[in-house]
């Protein structure tokens, strides 16, 4: 489910792979954080390299950003 584009979601992390994105998404969801991965489907195609659409972005509500960043760091991923 994609959030309302006018909501206060912020970009907190750029996963390098779909696997990494999935681990992060499920961890944040388990902690009650609403999360979506922007550009996940485009990044998997490899057909839009260089357009900016090839970069996945972990998006969370601004109010949960610090907690989400801490959880991602605990998983061992660094920005």
Order of alpha helices (4+ residues) and beta strands (2+ residues): beta-alpha-beta-alpha-beta-alpha
